Amino acid sequence: MKKTNIYDCSMIEIDKHHHEKGNLSVVENGKTVPFNVKRVYYLYDVPGGESRGGHAHKELQQFIVAASGSFDVTLDDGELKRTFTIYRPYRGLLVVPGIWRELDNFSSGSVCLVLASTEYYADDYIRDYNEFKEYKK
């Protein structure tokens, strides 16, 4: 496993096509994101004060977009933490493997869209923070 840190994660601008009838943004495999999308899911109706995430992945990469509203994503590499506020549907956060993530501060009506590099594999998840710290050593 490549040793990753929070600085391997970054905001990526998505192509935005402006039209008087509304905007269009396009995400393409290997072009907009550095992986082929194998799974798409979204979080919505997150109650006020609740958080999501609270885990890391061994192999999975994610591209996280605020399709609507806003929320914070706090990334943790076991040594450093960095928080991103996601609030534009034409900008997304690339999260590489080996990074603990927590999502919170969801605005009312927000929709968190996640593009993932793999299908769901339970064994790819690290759900205990102490296990994550050991994994990063």
C-alpha positions in Angstrom: 0.0 0.0 0.0 1.2 3.5 -0.9 1.4 5.6 2.2 -1.1 8.4 1.7 -1.7 11.6 3.5 -4.3 14.3 3.5 -2.3 16.3 0.9 -2.9 13.5 -1.6 -6.6 14.5 -1.4 -7.7 17.6 -3.4 -10.6 19.7 -4.7 -11.2 19.1 -8.4 -13.0 21.5 -10.7 -15.7 19.8 -12.8 -16.4 21.1 -16.3 -19.2 23.6 -16.1 -21.3 24.4 -19.1 -23.4 27.5 -18.6 -26.7 27.9 -20.4 -29.5 30.4 -19.8 -31.8 27.4 -19.1 -29.4 26.0 -16.4 -25.9 24.7 -15.9 -24.5 21.3 -16.8 -21.5 19.6 -15.3 -19.9 16.4 -16.6 -17.7 13.9 -14.8 -15.8 11.4 -17.0 -13.9 8.3 -16.0 -10.1 8.8 -16.1 -10.5 12.4 -17.2 -12.3 14.4 -14.5 -11.5 11.8 -11.8 -8.4 9.6 -11.9 -10.3 6.3 -11.7 -13.2 4.5 -13.4 -16.4 5.0 -11.5 -17.8 1.6 -10.4 -20.5 2.8 -7.9 -22.5 5.9 -7.3 -24.4 6.7 -4.1 -25.8 9.7 -2.4 -26.7 10.9 1.1 -29.7 13.1 1.8 -32.1 14.0 4.5 -29.3 13.8 7.1 -30.8 15.1 10.3 -29.3 18.3 11.8 -26.3 17.6 14.0 -25.7 14.1 12.6 -22.5 13.0 10.9 -21.7 10.3 8.4 -18.6 8.5 7.4 -16.4 7.7 10.3 -14.3 5.2 8.4 -11.4 4.7 6.0 -10.9 2.5 3.0 -7.9 0.4 2.1 -8.3 0.5 -1.7 -11.4 2.6 -2.6 -11.1 6.1 -4.0 -14.0 8.6 -3.8 -15.0 11.8 -5.5 -17.5 13.7 -3.2 -19.7 16.4 -4.6 -22.4 18.6 -3.0 -25.1 18.0 -5.6 -27.2 20.4 -3.5 -26.5 22.4 -0.3 -23.3 22.1 1.7 -21.5 20.0 4.2 -18.0 19.6 5.7 -15.6 16.7 5.1 -12.8 16.2 7.6 -9.9 14.1 6.4 -7.5 12.4 8.8 -4.3 10.6 7.8 -3.5 9.5 11.3 -1.2 12.4 12.0 -2.9 15.5 10.4 -6.5 16.6 9.8 -7.9 18.9 7.2 -11.5 20.0 6.7 -13.1 20.9 3.4 -16.4 22.7 3.1 -18.2 21.2 0.0 -20.8 23.6 -1.4 -20.5 24.0 -5.2 -21.9 21.3 -7.5 -19.1 22.0 -10.0 -16.3 21.2 -7.5 -15.6 17.8 -5.9 -13.2 16.4 -3.3 -11.0 13.5 -4.3 -10.3 11.2 -1.4 -7.6 8.6 -1.8 -7.3 5.3 0.0 -6.0 5.2 3.6 -7.7 8.4 4.7 -10.2 8.5 7.6 -13.2 10.7 6.7 -16.1 12.2 8.6 -18.9 14.3 7.0 -21.0 16.7 9.1 -22.6 20.2 9.2 -25.1 19.2 6.5 -27.3 22.1 5.4 -31.0 21.6 5.1 -31.8 19.9 1.8 -28.2 19.0 1.1 -27.4 16.0 -1.2 -23.9 14.5 -1.0 -23.1 12.6 -4.2 -20.3 10.1 -4.0 -18.6 8.5 -7.0 -16.6 5.4 -6.0 -13.8 3.5 -7.7 -15.0 0.0 -6.6 -18.2 -1.8 -5.8 -19.1 -2.3 -2.2 -16.7 -4.6 -0.4 -17.1 -4.8 3.4 -13.5 -5.9 3.8 -12.2 -2.7 2.3 -13.6 -0.7 5.3 -11.7 0.3 8.4 -14.5 1.3 10.9 -12.5 1.5 14.1 -10.2 4.5 14.5 -7.6 2.6 16.6 -7.5 -0.1 13.9 -7.0 2.7 11.4 -4.1 4.1 13.3 -2.5 0.7 13.4 -3.1 0.2 9.7 -1.3 3.5 8.9 1.9 2.4 10.8 
